[in-house]
Amino acid sequence: MSELDPDRLFPADPGTRELARELYALVSGLPILSPHGHVDPDLIRLDQPFGDPAALLVTPDHYVTRLLHASGVPLEQLGVATEGADPREIWRAFCSHQTAFVGTASGYWLQHELGELFGIFDELSAENADSTFDLISAALARDDFRPRALFQRFGIEVLATTDDPLDDLSAHAALAADPGFAGRVLPTFRPDAYIDPAHRGFRSAAERLAEASGTSVDNYEGYLDGLAARREHFVRHGAVSADFGVRTPLTVDLPGAEAAALYKRAVRGELSFAEAEVFRGHMLLESARMSVADGLVMTLHPGVFRDHHGPTWDRFGPDTGHDIPLASEFTQNLRPLLQRFGTAPDFHLVLFTLDETTYGREIAPLAGFYPSLFVGAPWWFLDAPDSILRARAATTESAGLTRGSGFIDDTRAFLSIPARHDMARRLEASYLARLVREGRTSISTARRLVVDLIDAQPRKVFKL
């Protein structure tokens, strides 16, 4: 094979495929907007050469290591939280288990990365592991494979990072002030440890926030003021959103005195699990109130059982492949928040889910009424071709095509960003081509909509 299939992901029906090609051509070259992700801003600021192929494409990517682990490869053999692992041996193990990735989103993205960036079109295998390792290593040593050169080559216009509320954001400030860098690298306010008493780091986070705010750690009003002040700091550095990763999307509207009492007990570690959930739910509602005031888009990522396997967490830490989706409920859980802010002018709430049954049952109907609420793009275990198309169909039927967030890559794997966005563009073109072929919309409308879905919609939702 000498190139990637130019018709990949397009419908098999010849007529629909031809229309999909036409629609894709309208958006294939548009700039990449990535308003939510996890790339380290220092990657761009420092612009250092990437390491070896294993350190770049295998070890830090828990999408990849989890499937290798399931196939019997120990995490330490992949260099996860382990010093001294041989990069070439890691790459050999990866290449020897390529069938584990057939049909997966990770396999699709890797195929795109290897072909488009490194000219590797043959399937990886034990036989070509060493030669591909050497080929990629040679490319990574070149200046045109440094992060800033790739940022420009990928056509990235906006790249949002995910940051601790007390981060000084010096990396973002340096990039914004650099006349030689034209892109926008924006911080995102991520306060999980600061608002969830069940979080392992809650007490420490509350203490650091109090110190930064010049207030007592058990002062609830000072705590709220401290969070608001840090949000203002993020806004000054270009942030457009505040992101929340929670187990459930429960929201609670507590009286101030009751919330203050819970907070004081929370910092002393005295809350039950149920009480901690109530306080976190109240803080989600308070965060929405702050978004109404400061304009930050509120994004909600619920429904994950973090660190499912205790022994793996003990040895390797978080983000090592054993976070598992949970069922979620939005309609009742979000009602207190939406009662207060669902029709507030300029408030934007983007809902993500790992429970795809909620797309058509709850999220789309909610987005089809509340002007503040938008359907988040399929995320994590669902940002794969088939599940993206299922979500598109499930949400469009009751919310239409204008109530989505636009595509969100949500990745820390920098080299996969163009592969993910290209996938989304092909799938939107395919979906609209089917609507045209079925007589459900016109080709002129589809031409306009495909550009809106890729470009105008994320700009609107995330206020870019």
Phi, psi and omega in degrees: 000132184249358178198164173287149179298117182295342180257018182301139179075352178284155180300151182287330179299126187302317182293317179292322179298319180298318177294320179299319177302314182298315182290320179298323181299334180286339187237352187299330183259007180292152179298152178275127173250118182236082186278000173209123179189186189228022176292138178289125181298334178293338175302317181280318183298311185282329177055041178277154176300146174292160178281211182283169182303322180292316180293335181271316192250347186241291192305314184276357187259100183289344170299322183277311186293330181295320180288325175293320177298317178297334179273004174102006179269118180298145181299324180295331177290341179264004177082011181288120179049035184224131176267147173091358178292139182282118181304322180293322178293322176299314180296321178297317178297318178299311182294332182282352183236036184292335178296340178294342185253357180296129179084356180265160175297319180300318179297320179295313181297318180297320177300317178296312181300311183296320181287308185290323186267322189243359180068025178261109183251342176284151177295140176293149182201171176300327184289326182253014183301312183292319182292322179288326175301314181292320180297313180294319179301318180296320179295319183293341179280350183274152180295329182285000174251012173284159186305316183291323177296320179290323176307314179290317180297322181289344182075033180280126175263316181229131176227114178265140176256178177236125195223149176293141181305333181265006175300137179284350177060030180294327179296318179294319180297319180296319179293320180296329182269355185277112181293344180271001181238123188261347183281172176248116175249109190252139176282159174231131182283118183232094190261025187311310184293341184269343185241355184244105180298342178278351179289140182303328186258016188299309183300314180297318180296317179297321179295317181292323178295317179298318179297316180294332183268351182069037181226170178285145183296335182262014179269106185296316180296321176295325177298312179296316179297323179296317177297317180297321180294321178291325175298318178299321177300317179294317179300319179297335180261017171097003181299145176242350183211159171239129187246144184227120175255109186230157180289319176228153179273028178301132172235144185222135179255092183269148168299151185303318182295321180292319178296319179297319179295318178296319180298315180300321177288328180296316182289344174268359180073030187257000184278143169287170179300318181295319179293322177297321177297318180297315180295317178299319178298323176293322181289333172296318178294319177298323179294323175297319177301317179295324178295323176299324182281318188254353174087358179293131173296137179258119177247137187237121179242087180261176167085041178230129170273104184282141172055060186298327183254105184305312180301325177292318178297317181302322185270322189244347178087189183282170177057044181240025167100002183239035166272131189236137180296151175238158171294146181231156175226125185251322192301310179279320184297325183269354186301316179302318179294315183288331174300322182278317194232002185297336178243016179292133180301134174068008172276128179239125177238120181251121183258124173253158179209149169254002177254095189290348175294340182278346182302303183278332185280324188232306190294313180296315176300322177296314180292337179281355175241308186281121180294342181276346194254135181232148179280118177289146178299151176308137196232142169060259181286350184249359181271053179240158188308308184293318182289329175296317179292324176297316180295319179301314180294317184294326183271327183294326185298332180241345180243349183078186184266354187259006185249017179263168182277347197082166185292140178235121181277332172049045187236155168256357181270092189304317184292343181274351186302309180296327178296318181293316181290323176297320176303312182298321181293321177295321182288320176297319178297320181293317180296313180293325177299320178296318178299321179294313182296330180273004179073023184263347172202169182266161178294327179294320177293319179298321178298319179289318184293322184296324177290319179298316183296323183276325190243302187292322185294310177297328176297318181291310186295318184262009174055045184279000000 
